[in-house]
């Protein structure tokens, strides 16, 4: 029997509700993590402060604060600055990628994304940034074998 405990919390900050729903469903079905969603940068910052978030997926082009503004605020707050951020965006021009890398993003995923790519990249970043015993337990329990702990193990056919 698999424990109910979900030690990983991922926050998706994107003003597109469909993208949030798709990414949330893919991640929860395949990694069995808790996924929170925020539809603006300011709401995302508030959710990060209120919840123990292990990873943020952040869009660049949003109404209100841009993803870059949101990322700058995250990096300026002592309690948030070490949380890894993956840009999940359709902004794929060279300037946006370079700007994001300079602001310290862990990865950059372009929309539209493949479900397998999203799961693999999120798994990789979580493993790189959160080398805690509970995270090792999480991957060994919820995500597959020790040799390849980030195999897609969800119910969905992602092919």
VMD Tcl script that draws the C-alpha trace (Angstrom):
set ca {
  {0.00 0.00 0.00}
  {1.31 3.44 -0.94}
  {1.32 6.03 1.86}
  {-0.83 9.14 1.40}
  {2.04 11.43 2.34}
  {3.01 13.74 -0.52}
  {6.26 15.40 0.54}
  {6.72 17.39 -2.68}
  {4.70 20.54 -3.35}
  {4.93 22.18 -6.75}
  {3.44 25.58 -7.52}
  {2.43 26.51 -11.06}
  {2.18 30.25 -11.67}
  {0.49 30.89 -15.01}
  {-2.47 33.04 -16.00}
  {-3.67 30.35 -18.43}
  {-6.02 28.09 -16.47}
  {-5.89 25.37 -19.14}
  {-2.09 25.14 -18.96}
  {-2.29 25.03 -15.16}
  {-4.86 22.25 -15.25}
  {-2.93 20.19 -17.82}
  {0.42 20.52 -16.02}
  {-1.19 19.87 -12.63}
  {-2.92 16.72 -13.89}
  {0.23 15.38 -15.59}
  {2.40 15.97 -12.52}
  {-0.08 14.64 -9.97}
  {-0.82 11.53 -12.04}
  {2.84 10.72 -12.69}
  {4.72 11.98 -9.64}
  {1.92 11.91 -7.08}
  {3.01 15.27 -5.76}
  {0.78 18.05 -4.53}
  {0.38 20.75 -7.15}
  {-0.89 24.21 -6.31}
  {-1.84 26.81 -8.91}
  {-1.77 30.58 -8.94}
  {-2.98 32.70 -11.83}
  {-0.84 35.77 -11.13}
  {2.66 36.51 -9.90}
  {1.44 38.25 -6.75}
  {-0.86 35.35 -5.84}
  {2.02 32.96 -6.50}
  {4.31 34.81 -4.10}
  {1.59 34.73 -1.44}
  {1.13 30.97 -1.95}
  {4.89 30.41 -1.70}
  {4.95 32.25 1.63}
  {1.92 30.35 2.98}
  {2.97 26.85 1.81}
  {6.16 24.81 1.80}
  {6.84 24.83 -1.93}
  {9.67 22.69 -3.31}
  {9.51 23.84 -6.94}
  {7.86 26.58 -9.01}
  {6.80 26.38 -12.65}
  {6.53 29.96 -13.90}
  {5.20 31.49 -17.11}
  {6.91 34.57 -18.58}
  {3.99 36.34 -20.26}
  {1.28 36.99 -17.71}
  {-1.08 39.86 -17.07}
  {-0.03 41.97 -14.11}
  {3.46 40.95 -13.05}
  {5.49 39.25 -15.76}
  {7.28 36.02 -14.98}
  {10.54 37.97 -14.85}
  {9.11 40.42 -12.28}
  {7.78 37.48 -10.25}
  {11.12 35.68 -10.47}
  {12.96 38.84 -9.34}
  {10.68 39.09 -6.29}
  {11.26 35.40 -5.50}
  {15.03 35.91 -5.68}
  {14.83 39.03 -3.47}
  {12.97 37.29 -0.62}
  {15.27 35.41 1.76}
  {12.69 32.71 2.52}
  {12.01 32.05 -1.17}
  {15.26 32.64 -3.04}
  {16.54 29.07 -2.84}
  {13.38 27.47 -4.24}
  {14.11 26.22 -7.76}
  {12.11 27.77 -10.58}
  {11.46 26.26 -13.98}
  {10.21 28.62 -16.65}
  {7.24 27.01 -18.44}
  {6.55 29.39 -21.27}
  {5.98 29.98 -24.96}
  {8.55 32.82 -24.84}
  {11.44 31.01 -26.46}
  {13.41 33.87 -27.94}
  {17.09 33.97 -27.09}
  {16.75 37.14 -24.98}
  {14.09 35.60 -22.73}
  {16.10 32.43 -22.22}
  {19.27 34.38 -21.36}
  {17.37 36.71 -19.00}
  {15.82 33.73 -17.21}
  {19.17 31.99 -16.86}
  {20.74 35.15 -15.45}
  {17.96 35.23 -12.86}
  {18.89 31.70 -11.82}
  {16.21 29.44 -13.26}
  {16.79 25.71 -12.89}
  {15.39 24.88 -16.32}
  {13.41 26.34 -19.22}
  {10.54 24.37 -20.78}
  {8.84 25.69 -23.89}
  {5.11 25.45 -24.50}
  {3.60 23.43 -25.91}
  {5.35 20.76 -23.87}
  {5.25 16.98 -24.03}
  {3.98 15.32 -20.84}
  {7.07 13.10 -20.66}
  {9.36 16.13 -20.96}
  {7.52 17.94 -18.16}
  {7.68 14.94 -15.82}
  {11.33 14.18 -16.58}
  {12.53 17.75 -16.18}
  {10.56 18.38 -13.00}
  {11.84 15.10 -11.54}
  {15.42 16.00 -12.43}
  {15.22 19.45 -10.80}
  {13.61 18.09 -7.65}
  {16.33 15.46 -7.33}
  {19.10 18.02 -7.91}
  {17.80 20.61 -5.46}
  {16.25 18.52 -2.71}
  {18.75 15.89 -1.63}
  {16.95 15.06 1.59}
  {16.13 11.65 2.97}
  {12.40 12.36 2.57}
  {12.92 13.18 -1.11}
  {14.84 9.94 -1.68}
  {12.00 8.12 0.07}
  {9.53 9.96 -2.13}
  {11.21 8.95 -5.38}
  {11.81 5.37 -4.33}
  {8.24 4.97 -3.08}
  {6.22 6.94 -5.62}
  {8.26 7.19 -8.81}
  {9.75 3.80 -9.61}
  {12.99 1.93 -9.25}
  {16.21 3.12 -7.63}
  {18.01 2.88 -10.97}
  {15.57 5.17 -12.70}
  {13.50 6.90 -10.01}
  {11.86 9.30 -12.43}
  {10.18 6.81 -14.72}
  {6.67 7.80 -15.64}
  {4.49 5.58 -13.52}
  {1.12 7.29 -13.82}
  {-2.19 6.00 -15.03}
  {-2.30 8.10 -18.18}
  {-1.04 6.93 -21.52}
  {1.28 9.78 -22.42}
  {2.33 8.39 -25.82}
}
mol new
graphics top color blue
foreach p $ca { graphics top sphere $p radius 0.5 }
foreach p [lrange $ca 0 end-1] q [lrange $ca 1 end] { graphics top cylinder $p $q radius 0.2 }
display resetview
